[in-house]
Amino acid sequence: MPAAAAETIDERSDRLEAFVAELLAARAKAGTWRTQAACRGLDSELFFQTPRRGEDVADTYADAVEVCRGCAVRLDCEHEGRGEREGVWGGVTPTERASERRRAYRRRAS
């Protein structure tokens, strides 16, 4: 019987990503992570700003990203916000999420 083909790095990455997504989805369903979020009680405006004309997007969201940086449930939040078009979720800006969606699409298309 021939040996199984070695798993490629992309396949391993996809498998790990699916596993983590499953774990995070279970926590999201339980709703427990939100009570532990560093942003709990902060004004949501901080995380859902519109960049001013000529302003760098990174500067617009810098304070929100800083709040997320030390958050114990950052990965849960990031997972929850993956499909969102607006706002900072888990320290990830809308621009960063859009770039990740494009990379994932290209990876799957190739």
N, C-alpha and C positions, 0 to 999 in steps of 0.2 A: 504494500500500500504506500503510495507516494506521501512524502512529508507535506504537511500543510504549508501553504505559502506564508512567508513571513508577513506580519502585519506592517503596513506602511505607517509612517509617522502621521500622515493625515488621517488614516483609518483609526489609529490609536487615539489621536486627538479628538476625532468625532465621537468615538465611543466614550471617552472620558467626559467630554462635554455633555453627552446625553445622560450619563450617570449623575453628574452634578446637577443638571437641570431637573432630573427626577427627584433628587433629594430636596432641592430648593422649592420645587413645586409642592412637595408634601408639607414643608414648613409654611409656605404661603397659604396653603389650604387651611392649615391650622390657625393661621393669623397671628401666631405668637411673635414673629420677628418685629412687627410694627411697634409693639410695646417697649421694645429694647432699642429702638432707633435713636441715634444721637440728635436727630432733627425734631423729635417729638416735642411739640409745644412751640416750635419756632414758626415764624410767619412763612407760609408757603410761597409768598412772593419772592423770597430769596432764591428759591429753586426753580421758579417759573418766570424768568425775566425775558424781556425782549431786548436784544443788543441795540444800542443806539447807533445811528448811522456813523460809520467810520470807526466804531469801537471794535476791538478784537473780541471775539466770542469768548476766548479763554479769560479775558479780564472781566467780562460780564458775569461769568459763573465762578470766579475764583473763590469767593467767600463760601459759596455752597459746596464746592469741591473740597474745601478745607474742612468743613463740618463733617463731610463724609469720610475723609481720610482716616480718622480715628474711630469710626463707628464699628461696633462689634457685629452688626448685621448688614454690613455694606454689600456683601455678595448676594444676600437675599433680595435686597432692594434693587441691585443692578439687574438681577434676573427678572424681577417683577416689571422693570421698566424697559426691557429689551425691545418691545414693539412700540413703545411710545415715541411720538415725534417731537414732543416738547418736554422741557424741564430736565433737571439734573436728577438722575436716579443712580444711587450707589456710587456717586462721584464721577459718573460718565455723562458728558454733555450730549445734546442732540446731534451735534456735528460728529462726535466720536461714534455714536451709535449708528449714524447713517454710513459712516466709513466702514464700520464692522459689518453692516448688512451687505454692502457692496462687495467686501472681501469674501464673505461667506457665499454670496451668489456666484462670484467668479470661481471659487474653489469647487463648488458643486457642479458648475457648468463645464469645468475642464475634465 
